């Protein structure tokens, strides 16, 4: 007698729809939520600079689809190193497949062809495909026109990175959730000295969290200075 | 045991990179039996990777937690609520399995009724309809050729669907060329060539999409050649699509090329403006979206290369309109599609130039690219070459290639002729300016 186990490995908690700060990307968030609930069968193509939330949204869509009882898989095409074409041909079979970093295969004839095949196969099988890349399909430098035209048939969703005010608000909110109050002066100090992409900023917050806990101090500019200078 | 598995998972989560988790571990489904665990992977590549990289650590953690040996195996398959637990591959969706079914491969959504007809595709539609009404007799093979996203696949499925509507027990097999290739490779590996041959030769109609991808695959071409002959002699219908006139496909065997020309070959050209607008409206209606005519006009005017771009633009509009709860107006479309429209304005391509010039002079694209040398065709062709040099970054040899494999000196001559005529011939100068404006607006 076999028994069914709950969801196997968990999708990461920090890359869910709930934790996504939409900023100017509300329509992309909404489109992905609808897609992951199968409310809309149109395939989506997200494009935007790195740090604009592409991976977060794709992983969140997988998690949400999974939570809704559908199978899902995330794949960064950049992560496939050797035998890329063969690997791409080996994918599929999920209700939802999220393909990140489509840029990585541009100009590689075999891999482009394999992605074209995967696209056709998924379409015929009724699965839902989501794509993400740094730029719209026609600007990726893909040589196979059949693939470009198919990617172009997806709804195109441009992602814009959060602006500085939005990032400040987000950092402040995340800090508050950990019981740390970052005032305007502290934020000014951090934004002037740290790289301002979200990954770096969250890393900085981790460090502040640990240090302030150890030192049992409030987070002030002098404290930050003692920590980072 | 479940508790054990959960503890195993939390260890694994800490041990592997986020990417490994998303790609290989999170998609796994698990079933637990007396004898141990089975991990179900969605596809073969995931199964192999899990076996290769993750199985040992998984077993190690489990054995550590259990204090004894644990059996874990990895299989391809899916466990979903409606499919039962741990059943292998009710949904193993690899291409070769699909080939085994026959009629199921036809897409019922593609019909003649929902095909938008225009000057560019009416011949193709008429031929496909004829073939569907008289399979094996009207034209055999029927070959539809033209660029990507122009409706070849739609017509092919529509013909199949009509054949079936007329005769429900008809055996139709539709597949993409790569399914033929991979099916054959598998048959060769498993020594199942007899079955493979029988499966393809026993159908009433064989529909194969994108045969340009047979190029350079000699064994496939050989097998397809024999299949073709068997079907042809049996008066069984063959319908094929190709991205260009088959004689122009490199690395396709001459004897196969000649067979392909035995029936009827029809070019599907890029749709003209009116057809593009009608297509957008039809697609919107099919989606239940209210699309004002001026928006359809805007899209048709700015996106001229193929139907998929129009479809993508429509999907983009719908996604944003859903979110903002707004009606799709011309202003809303301008704003939403700004990036897309700019991309299209910037991306002036040789095919685009050829199409625009052919439209402008009311020529068929095929004539523009042909070897015909009459003045009424040669001059527009020179114009198109001149524009290609002026408006794209392509080299002269590349431009020559794009115009039916002409020499770069021919292109050079064309560019000089047009440059000189623009000085002396007022009408031609006007034509030039209008075309540049159309292409760059």
HADDOCK unambig.tbl for C-alpha pairs under 7 A between the chains (distance, minus, plus):
assign (segid A and resid 1 and name CA) (segid B and resid 33 and name CA) 6.18 0.50 0.50
assign (segid A and resid 2 and name CA) (segid B and resid 31 and name CA) 6.52 0.50 0.50
assign (segid A and resid 2 and name CA) (segid B and resid 32 and name CA) 5.39 0.50 0.50
assign (segid A and resid 2 and name CA) (segid B and resid 33 and name CA) 4.56 0.50 0.50
assign (segid A and resid 3 and name CA) (segid B and resid 31 and name CA) 6.22 0.50 0.50
assign (segid A and resid 3 and name CA) (segid B and resid 32 and name CA) 5.60 0.50 0.50
assign (segid A and resid 3 and name CA) (segid B and resid 33 and name CA) 6.84 0.50 0.50
assign (segid A and resid 4 and name CA) (segid B and resid 31 and name CA) 5.55 0.50 0.50
assign (segid A and resid 4 and name CA) (segid B and resid 32 and name CA) 6.85 0.50 0.50
assign (segid A and resid 4 and name CA) (segid B and resid 85 and name CA) 6.48 0.50 0.50
assign (segid A and resid 5 and name CA) (segid B and resid 2 and name CA) 6.79 0.50 0.50
assign (segid A and resid 5 and name CA) (segid B and resid 30 and name CA) 6.40 0.50 0.50
assign (segid A and resid 5 and name CA) (segid B and resid 31 and name CA) 6.40 0.50 0.50
assign (segid A and resid 8 and name CA) (segid B and resid 26 and name CA) 6.40 0.50 0.50
assign (segid A and resid 8 and name CA) (segid B and resid 28 and name CA) 6.45 0.50 0.50
assign (segid A and resid 8 and name CA) (segid B and resid 29 and name CA) 5.71 0.50 0.50
assign (segid A and resid 8 and name CA) (segid B and resid 30 and name CA) 6.32 0.50 0.50
assign (segid A and resid 9 and name CA) (segid B and resid 9 and name CA) 6.06 0.50 0.50
assign (segid A and resid 9 and name CA) (segid B and resid 25 and name CA) 6.24 0.50 0.50
assign (segid A and resid 9 and name CA) (segid B and resid 26 and name CA) 4.74 0.50 0.50
assign (segid A and resid 10 and name CA) (segid B and resid 26 and name CA) 6.19 0.50 0.50
assign (segid A and resid 11 and name CA) (segid B and resid 22 and name CA) 6.81 0.50 0.50
assign (segid A and resid 11 and name CA) (segid B and resid 26 and name CA) 6.20 0.50 0.50
assign (segid A and resid 27 and name CA) (segid B and resid 319 and name CA) 6.86 0.50 0.50
assign (segid A and resid 27 and name CA) (segid B and resid 320 and name CA) 5.50 0.50 0.50
assign (segid A and resid 27 and name CA) (segid B and resid 323 and name CA) 5.28 0.50 0.50
assign (segid A and resid 30 and name CA) (segid B and resid 323 and name CA) 6.21 0.50 0.50
assign (segid A and resid 31 and name CA) (segid B and resid 319 and name CA) 5.91 0.50 0.50
assign (segid A and resid 42 and name CA) (segid B and resid 315 and name CA) 6.86 0.50 0.50
assign (segid A and resid 69 and name CA) (segid B and resid 80 and name CA) 6.79 0.50 0.50
assign (segid A and resid 71 and name CA) (segid B and resid 27 and name CA) 6.72 0.50 0.50
assign (segid A and resid 72 and name CA) (segid B and resid 27 and name CA) 5.84 0.50 0.50
assign (segid A and resid 73 and name CA) (segid B and resid 22 and name CA) 6.82 0.50 0.50
assign (segid A and resid 73 and name CA) (segid B and resid 23 and name CA) 5.90 0.50 0.50
assign (segid A and resid 73 and name CA) (segid B and resid 27 and name CA) 5.32 0.50 0.50
assign (segid A and resid 74 and name CA) (segid B and resid 22 and name CA) 5.49 0.50 0.50
assign (segid A and resid 74 and name CA) (segid B and resid 23 and name CA) 4.91 0.50 0.50
assign (segid A and resid 75 and name CA) (segid B and resid 23 and name CA) 5.23 0.50 0.50
assign (segid A and resid 87 and name CA) (segid B and resid 45 and name CA) 6.18 0.50 0.50
assign (segid A and resid 90 and name CA) (segid B and resid 43 and name CA) 6.39 0.50 0.50
assign (segid A and resid 90 and name CA) (segid B and resid 44 and name CA) 5.66 0.50 0.50
assign (segid A and resid 90 and name CA) (segid B and resid 45 and name CA) 4.68 0.50 0.50
assign (segid A and resid 91 and name CA) (segid B and resid 43 and name CA) 5.68 0.50 0.50
assign (segid A and resid 91 and name CA) (segid B and resid 45 and name CA) 6.13 0.50 0.50
assign (segid A and resid 92 and name CA) (segid B and resid 42 and name CA) 6.92 0.50 0.50
assign (segid A and resid 92 and name CA) (segid B and resid 43 and name CA) 6.13 0.50 0.50
assign (segid A and resid 93 and name CA) (segid B and resid 42 and name CA) 5.03 0.50 0.50
assign (segid A and resid 93 and name CA) (segid B and resid 43 and name CA) 5.66 0.50 0.50
assign (segid A and resid 93 and name CA) (segid B and resid 91 and name CA) 6.89 0.50 0.50
assign (segid A and resid 93 and name CA) (segid B and resid 92 and name CA) 6.03 0.50 0.50
assign (segid A and resid 93 and name CA) (segid B and resid 93 and name CA) 5.36 0.50 0.50
assign (segid A and resid 94 and name CA) (segid B and resid 42 and name CA) 5.77 0.50 0.50
assign (segid A and resid 121 and name CA) (segid B and resid 95 and name CA) 6.93 0.50 0.50
assign (segid A and resid 125 and name CA) (segid B and resid 93 and name CA) 6.89 0.50 0.50
assign (segid A and resid 145 and name CA) (segid B and resid 148 and name CA) 6.93 0.50 0.50
assign (segid A and resid 146 and name CA) (segid B and resid 148 and name CA) 5.51 0.50 0.50
assign (segid A and resid 149 and name CA) (segid B and resid 148 and name CA) 6.86 0.50 0.50
assign (segid A and resid 149 and name CA) (segid B and resid 149 and name CA) 6.60 0.50 0.50
assign (segid A and resid 149 and name CA) (segid B and resid 308 and name CA) 5.88 0.50 0.50
assign (segid A and resid 149 and name CA) (segid B and resid 309 and name CA) 6.66 0.50 0.50
assign (segid A and resid 150 and name CA) (segid B and resid 308 and name CA) 6.52 0.50 0.50
assign (segid A and resid 152 and name CA) (segid B and resid 308 and name CA) 6.25 0.50 0.50
assign (segid A and resid 152 and name CA) (segid B and resid 309 and name CA) 5.35 0.50 0.50
assign (segid A and resid 152 and name CA) (segid B and resid 312 and name CA) 5.48 0.50 0.50
assign (segid A and resid 153 and name CA) (segid B and resid 308 and name CA) 4.51 0.50 0.50
assign (segid A and resid 153 and name CA) (segid B and resid 309 and name CA) 5.41 0.50 0.50
assign (segid A and resid 153 and name CA) (segid B and resid 311 and name CA) 5.22 0.50 0.50
assign (segid A and resid 153 and name CA) (segid B and resid 312 and name CA) 3.75 0.50 0.50
assign (segid A and resid 154 and name CA) (segid B and resid 312 and name CA) 4.74 0.50 0.50
assign (segid A and resid 154 and name CA) (segid B and resid 315 and name CA) 6.63 0.50 0.50
assign (segid A and resid 155 and name CA) (segid B and resid 312 and name CA) 4.96 0.50 0.50
assign (segid A and resid 155 and name CA) (segid B and resid 313 and name CA) 6.59 0.50 0.50
assign (segid A and resid 155 and name CA) (segid B and resid 315 and name CA) 4.47 0.50 0.50
assign (segid A and resid 155 and name CA) (segid B and resid 316 and name CA) 4.17 0.50 0.50
assign (segid A and resid 156 and name CA) (segid B and resid 312 and name CA) 6.66 0.50 0.50
assign (segid A and resid 156 and name CA) (segid B and resid 316 and name CA) 5.34 0.50 0.50
assign (segid A and resid 157 and name CA) (segid B and resid 316 and name CA) 6.89 0.50 0.50
